[in-house]
Amino acid sequence: MLDDAEPNDDVAELLTASKGLIKLMMSAKSQVKINCGHHFRGPTLAHAR
């Protein structure tokens, strides 16, 4: 796989896609923390801010 130069483009696209997915998951996690903060008073709300 390392012999060809073309697959590198696929790898770059995959990395970009995974980075976007990670950002999406992180933002989703922060939203969940904020939502939980309303229900459970505690450190979750402090971390979300």
PALO-476333 format. One record per residue: chain; residue number from 1; z, y, x of N, C-alpha, C, O, CB in turn. Coordinates in nm, 4 decimals, always signed. Glycine has a CB too. Layout:
! residues N
[A, NUM, [Z, Y, X], [Z, Y, X], [Z, Y, X], [Z, Y, X], [Z, Y, X]]
...
This chain:
! residues 49
[A, 1, [+0.0000, -0.1203, +0.0829], [+0.0000, +0.0000, +0.0000], [+0.0000, +0.1260, +0.0868], [-0.0511, +0.2304, +0.0463], [+0.1217, +0.0002, -0.0940]]
[A, 2, [+0.0575, +0.1150, +0.2059], [+0.0651, +0.2309, +0.2936], [-0.0670, +0.2552, +0.3666], [-0.0865, +0.3616, +0.4255], [+0.1776, +0.2128, +0.3942]]
[A, 3, [-0.1591, +0.1559, +0.3631], [-0.2867, +0.1712, +0.4335], [-0.3731, +0.2804, +0.3716], [-0.4364, +0.3583, +0.4430], [-0.3628, +0.0393, +0.4335]]
[A, 4, [-0.3755, +0.2859, +0.2390], [-0.4619, +0.3824, +0.1709], [-0.3910, +0.5172, +0.1540], [-0.2684, +0.5242, +0.1460], [-0.5053, +0.3277, +0.0338]]
[A, 5, [-0.4708, +0.6228, +0.1488], [-0.4158, +0.7569, +0.1293], [-0.4046, +0.7899, -0.0196], [-0.3234, +0.8736, -0.0591], [-0.5031, +0.8617, +0.2007]]
[A, 6, [-0.4854, +0.7247, -0.1010], [-0.4903, +0.7552, -0.2441], [-0.3604, +0.7242, -0.3188], [-0.3175, +0.8059, -0.4004], [-0.6024, +0.6788, -0.3071]]
[A, 7, [-0.2963, +0.6103, -0.2945], [-0.1729, +0.5793, -0.3686], [-0.0647, +0.6846, -0.3514], [+0.0252, +0.6943, -0.4349], [-0.1189, +0.4456, -0.3246]]
[A, 8, [-0.0713, +0.7650, -0.2432], [+0.0297, +0.8677, -0.2223], [+0.0314, +0.9670, -0.3381], [+0.1368, +1.0180, -0.3760], [+0.0047, +0.9406, -0.0904]]
[A, 9, [-0.0871, +0.9937, -0.3938], [-0.0938, +1.0840, -0.5087], [-0.0172, +1.0244, -0.6263], [+0.0536, +1.0957, -0.6974], [-0.2408, +1.1117, -0.5484]]
[A, 10, [-0.0314, +0.8948, -0.6463], [+0.0401, +0.8276, -0.7548], [+0.1904, +0.8355, -0.7309], [+0.2680, +0.8588, -0.8236], [-0.0049, +0.6802, -0.7673]]
[A, 11, [+0.2302, +0.8160, -0.6063], [+0.3726, +0.8222, -0.5712], [+0.4260, +0.9627, -0.5976], [+0.5352, +0.9793, -0.6518], [+0.3949, +0.7827, -0.4223]]
[A, 12, [+0.3481, +1.0633, -0.5589], [+0.3893, +1.2024, -0.5809], [+0.4056, +1.2294, -0.7301], [+0.5020, +1.2931, -0.7726], [+0.2865, +1.3005, -0.5195]]
[A, 13, [+0.3102, +1.1804, -0.8090], [+0.3189, +1.1994, -0.9540], [+0.4408, +1.1280, -1.0101], [+0.5087, +1.1796, -1.0988], [+0.1914, +1.1487, -1.0232]]
[A, 14, [+0.4680, +1.0097, -0.9581], [+0.5827, +0.9322, -1.0042], [+0.7121, +1.0054, -0.9716], [+0.8030, +1.0129, -1.0542], [+0.5829, +0.7919, -0.9407]]
[A, 15, [+0.7194, +1.0599, -0.8491], [+0.8391, +1.1346, -0.8085], [+0.8580, +1.2569, -0.8970], [+0.9693, +1.2865, -0.9405], [+0.8296, +1.1772, -0.6606]]
[A, 16, [+0.7489, +1.3273, -0.9231], [+0.7574, +1.4469, -1.0079], [+0.8038, +1.4077, -1.1481], [+0.8874, +1.4754, -1.2079], [+0.6201, +1.5202, -1.0145]]
[A, 17, [+0.7494, +1.2990, -1.1994], [+0.7866, +1.2526, -1.3327], [+0.9333, +1.2115, -1.3363], [+1.0041, +1.2428, -1.4321], [+0.6974, +1.1353, -1.3756]]
[A, 18, [+0.9795, +1.1416, -1.2326], [+1.1182, +1.0971, -1.2288], [+1.2125, +1.2153, -1.2161], [+1.3212, +1.2153, -1.2738], [+1.1401, +0.9996, -1.1134]]
[A, 19, [+1.1701, +1.3184, -1.1389], [+1.2528, +1.4387, -1.1262], [+1.2658, +1.5068, -1.2619], [+1.3739, +1.5516, -1.3001], [+1.1925, +1.5366, -1.0220]]
[A, 20, [+1.1539, +1.5140, -1.3343], [+1.1565, +1.5744, -1.4673], [+1.2465, +1.4947, -1.5604], [+1.3196, +1.5520, -1.6412], [+1.0149, +1.5834, -1.5254]]
[A, 21, [+1.2412, +1.3625, -1.5490], [+1.3227, +1.2757, -1.6326], [+1.4704, +1.2964, -1.6007], [+1.5543, +1.3014, -1.6907], [+1.2830, +1.1281, -1.6128]]
[A, 22, [+1.5014, +1.3085, -1.4709], [+1.6399, +1.3309, -1.4290], [+1.6905, +1.4632, -1.4849], [+1.8022, +1.4715, -1.5359], [+1.6516, +1.3296, -1.2747]]
[A, 23, [+1.6063, +1.5677, -1.4748], [+1.6455, +1.6982, -1.5295], [+1.6716, +1.6866, -1.6790], [+1.7676, +1.7432, -1.7314], [+1.5363, +1.8045, -1.5023]]
[A, 24, [+1.5844, +1.6120, -1.7468], [+1.5986, +1.5935, -1.8908], [+1.7308, +1.5238, -1.9231], [+1.8030, +1.5639, -2.0143], [+1.4802, +1.5125, -1.9467]]
[A, 25, [+1.7609, +1.4193, -1.8470], [+1.8842, +1.3436, -1.8688], [+2.0068, +1.4297, -1.8394], [+2.1062, +1.4244, -1.9118], [+1.8861, +1.2174, -1.7810]]
[A, 26, [+1.9987, +1.5098, -1.7317], [+2.1117, +1.5940, -1.6954], [+2.1388, +1.6970, -1.8051], [+2.2540, +1.7207, -1.8414], [+2.0858, +1.6641, -1.5610]]
[A, 27, [+2.0328, +1.7578, -1.8573], [+2.0490, +1.8578, -1.9634], [+2.1028, +1.7900, -2.0898], [+2.1842, +1.8474, -2.1621], [+1.9136, +1.9300, -1.9931]]
[A, 28, [+2.0568, +1.6685, -2.1152], [+2.1058, +1.5939, -2.2313], [+2.2539, +1.5630, -2.2147], [+2.3310, +1.5729, -2.3101], [+2.0253, +1.4632, -2.2507]]
[A, 29, [+2.2938, +1.5255, -2.0933], [+2.4345, +1.4957, -2.0660], [+2.5201, +1.6195, -2.0889], [+2.6272, +1.6112, -2.1490], [+2.4525, +1.4441, -1.9217]]
[A, 30, [+2.4721, +1.7359, -2.0404], [+2.5500, +1.8590, -2.0554], [+2.5620, +1.8950, -2.2035], [+2.6660, +1.9439, -2.2476], [+2.4845, +1.9757, -1.9762]]
[A, 31, [+2.4543, +1.8706, -2.2809], [+2.4589, +1.8981, -2.4243], [+2.5605, +1.8069, -2.4919], [+2.6354, +1.8500, -2.5795], [+2.3196, +1.8799, -2.4880]]
[A, 32, [+2.5624, +1.6803, -2.4502], [+2.6571, +1.5848, -2.5071], [+2.7999, +1.6276, -2.4750], [+2.8886, +1.6192, -2.5601], [+2.6301, +1.4424, -2.4536]]
[A, 33, [+2.8219, +1.6741, -2.3504], [+2.9550, +1.7204, -2.3107], [+2.9991, +1.8371, -2.3978], [+3.1137, +1.8431, -2.4422], [+2.9563, +1.7615, -2.1624]]
[A, 34, [+2.9062, +1.9303, -2.4218], [+2.9384, +2.0477, -2.5030], [+2.9732, +2.0033, -2.6453], [+3.0703, +2.0513, -2.7038], [+2.8195, +2.1485, -2.5043]]
[A, 35, [+2.8928, +1.9109, -2.7006], [+2.9177, +1.8632, -2.8363], [+3.0520, +1.7909, -2.8452], [+3.1256, +1.8072, -2.9425], [+2.8046, +1.7702, -2.8817]]
[A, 36, [+3.0833, +1.7114, -2.7434], [+3.2095, +1.6378, -2.7416], [+3.3258, +1.7354, -2.7275], [+3.4346, +1.7117, -2.7800], [+3.2111, +1.5341, -2.6266]]
[A, 37, [+3.3018, +1.8457, -2.6557], [+3.4074, +1.9437, -2.6332], [+3.4586, +2.0021, -2.7636], [+3.5761, +2.0367, -2.7754], [+3.3576, +2.0547, -2.5431]]
[A, 38, [+3.3690, +2.0128, -2.8620], [+3.4102, +2.0672, -2.9907], [+3.5028, +1.9694, -3.0620], [+3.5937, +2.0107, -3.1339], [+3.2876, +2.0987, -3.0783]]
[A, 39, [+3.4800, +1.8406, -3.0422], [+3.5599, +1.7395, -3.1106], [+3.6872, +1.7066, -3.0332], [+3.7953, +1.6935, -3.0907], [+3.4777, +1.6131, -3.1315]]
[A, 40, [+3.6720, +1.6937, -2.9020], [+3.7877, +1.6574, -2.8201], [+3.8264, +1.7748, -2.7313], [+3.7509, +1.8123, -2.6416], [+3.7578, +1.5318, -2.7343]]
[A, 41, [+3.9404, +1.8316, -2.7551], [+3.9854, +1.9413, -2.6694], [+4.0324, +1.8818, -2.5379], [+4.1181, +1.7935, -2.5345], [+4.0994, +2.0248, -2.7375]]
[A, 42, [+3.9742, +1.9324, -2.4294], [+4.0112, +1.8768, -2.2999], [+3.9190, +1.9242, -2.1911], [+3.8517, +2.0261, -2.2068], [+4.0111, +1.7265, -2.3048]]
[A, 43, [+3.9145, +1.8517, -2.0799], [+3.8362, +1.8908, -1.9631], [+3.6849, +1.8891, -1.9867], [+3.6105, +1.9524, -1.9119], [+3.8693, +1.8002, -1.8488]]
[A, 44, [+3.6389, +1.8179, -2.0889], [+3.4936, +1.8063, -2.1097], [+3.4324, +1.9430, -2.1370], [+3.3252, +1.9741, -2.0851], [+3.4627, +1.7101, -2.2267]]
[A, 45, [+3.4987, +2.0244, -2.2172], [+3.4462, +2.1567, -2.2511], [+3.4465, +2.2463, -2.1273], [+3.3540, +2.3248, -2.1069], [+3.5294, +2.2212, -2.3648]]
[A, 46, [+3.5506, +2.2344, -2.0451], [+3.5601, +2.3157, -1.9235], [+3.4476, +2.2798, -1.8272], [+3.3899, +2.3682, -1.7637], [+3.6974, +2.2962, -1.8552]]
[A, 47, [+3.4160, +2.1513, -1.8157], [+3.3094, +2.1076, -1.7245], [+3.1730, +2.1533, -1.7751], [+3.0840, +2.1850, -1.6962], [+3.3111, +1.9541, -1.7085]]
[A, 48, [+3.1574, +2.1564, -1.9063], [+3.0271, +2.1908, -1.9642], [+2.9933, +2.3381, -1.9393], [+2.8760, +2.3737, -1.9279], [+3.0261, +2.1611, -2.1157]]
[A, 49, [+3.0952, +2.4233, -1.9309], [+3.0685, +2.5665, -1.9141], [+3.0378, +2.6028, -1.7712], [+3.0133, +2.7196, -1.7411], [+3.1855, +2.6473, -1.9618]]
